[in-house]
Amino acid sequence: MEQQNNYGVVFGTIPLLSEEHLELMLTTMNKDHALYYLIEAVKSAHERGSFTIGESEIISKSIRVLSKNDEQKKGSE
């Protein structure tokens, strides 16, 4: 099996294998992927110290609400 090297890492958590992989991520993105990418982007920005404590609280609660709603929808399918 051929080992693929990472082209980079998006938001500190999502491996990017090539420019083609990035293009594939963009062209096949659906609502679930978009939500996942946004959450990872916000987490990454928080780790870099981009938000105040109050902003971090709001963002954290927002992520929990969105994640909980998403999990509930998947459970009812």
N, C-alpha and C positions, 0 to 999 in steps of 0.2 A: 504494500500500500504506500502510495506517495504521500509524504508529509508536507502539509502546506504551512508556509511561514505567514505570520501575521503581517499585514500591510500597515496595521496600526490598531489603535483601540479607540472606540468612540465613547465619550463620556466616562472613561476610566473603567468600563465594565463590559462593553460590547466589542468583541474581536472583529476586526475588519480584515478580510483576506486579500482583497485587491480592489482596484477601481471598479471592476466589473461587479464585484460583490456589493459595493456601495450603490451602484446603479440598480442592481437587483433589489436591494433594500428599499430604494426610493420608488421604483416602479411597481412593486408588489405590496406596498404598505396598505394595510387596512386599519380599521378603527382600533383594534386591539394593539396592533404594532405601534400606532401613533401614540396611544396612551402610554405604552411601555417606554417608548423613546422619550416622551416628555417627562415622565417620572424619573428616568435615569438622568436626564439633563439637569433637572432641578436638584437631584441628590448630588450630582457632580459639582454644580455651582455652589451648593451649600458647603460641601467639603472644602472648597476653595475660599470660603469666607465671603461670599458675595452678598449675603443677606444679614439684616439685623436680627436680633433675637425675636422680636415681634413678627417680622416677616417669616422667619423660620417656623414659628408656631403656626401661622396661618397656612403655610405651604405643607407642613407636616400633617395637619388636620385634613387639608384638601386631598392629599394623597391617600390617607386612610379612608376617607369617605368614598373616593373614586374606586379604590381597590376593593373595598367592601361591597360596593354596588356591583362591580364587575364579577366578584366571586359569587354573589347571590344570583346574578343572571346565569352564570355557568351552571350553578347547582340546580336551577329550575329547568334546564334544558333536557 
